[in-house]
Amino acid sequence: MSVIQEQLNLQEESNVVIRAMRPEEAAAVCNCVYSCYGYSYPNRDMYDPARVLALNQEQKIVSYVAVDYCGGVIGHAALELDSANPTVGEMGNAFVLPEHRGSGLLNEFADVLVNAAKNRGLAGAFVGSVCSHYYSQKAAHKRGFSDTALLLNRLPHMQFRRLHSIVKRRENILHSFRIFAVDKPLSLYVPPRHRNMVEQIYQHLGLTVSWQSAPDSLTTPKGLIRVNADPYGAVHIFIRQNPGGSTTGLAEVKPNDQTEVTYLYLNLAEPETPLLCGIYEYRGYFFAGILPGAGDCNWLVLQKPRDKCDYTKLEVASALGQALTDYVKSQEPR
């Protein structure tokens, strides 16, 4: 049975099947996430069957479940579109019951979601893996994903069942991408001081890039700014140029008591980006990595966490991920 039919037999002897979630299985998905994380899973929607069902009906996520021979849900993963980068899909909300870990289900979920993204005509897909362990990172790497960004303090602490941690700390997330197709070579403006690290990222993705030099002089650009806060203590600022609009100024978000980290996204297709990067680094932001995509949907990500990261606690599975981690550490203001 093909993935297009949204069903995949795993090992014949296991009688486990991955297929699209049925409406009546939303409650079982919520029970599954509780069995994996207790009440520590950051996406609170996954504890509410009505929300899980509504998000699927609205096509904000497309849920897949792993079902055992008795018809019980033993795992879940979903594909969702990233509103800031609509050329790629995010693969997430992946969890497998503790007693079924190590069976290869995460790898199989990855195959299903990759095919779902391809069938939708997306240029690529990305996944965010925690750095408190490297199991999900390895699953992504086995499926051709390459590390592109290290987002510090991204999510609240998660208590993984059967993976006990003594110290409760926020989760650092390693973003990994897999590009399916890009119509033409990318033309990008990268700050010279970050060029070497950014080149490594794009080379591992297998993308052809024409590296552009920023103009010698630029006035403070007109910005089209979108700011949003998520439920996980993070604020996201997206800046794009607005040539025909009025000057909005450069965004400066004042964190409140709930803000753990602020992320800034600068469009690498725009010549103003190197200038903006320098301005915001002067304000205390520092390099996080790249969120790639097609055309003008390639973002340079800067970050400003409230608390410093203990890099000795990060588990990173790949050489590129370690190089990226070392580079992020070197850029963090002392």
Buried (B, 14 or more C-beta within 10 A) or exposed (E): EEBEEBBBEBEEEBEBBBBBBEEEBBBBBBBBBBBBBEEBBBBEBBBBBEBBBBBBEEEEBBBBBBBBEEEBBBBBBBBBBBEBBEBBBBBBBBBBBEEBBEBBBBBBBBBBBBBBBBEEEBBBBBBBBBBBBBBBBBBBBEBBBBBBBBBBBBBBEBBBBEEEEEEEBBBBBBBBBBBBEBEEEBBBBBBEEBEEBBEBBBEBBEBEBEBBEBEEEEEEBBBBEBEEBEEBBBBBBBBBBBEEEEEEEBBEBEEEEEBBBBBBBBBBBBBBBBBBBEBBBEEEBBBBBBBBBBEBBBBBBBBBBBEEBEBEEBBBBBEBBEBBBBBBBEBBEE
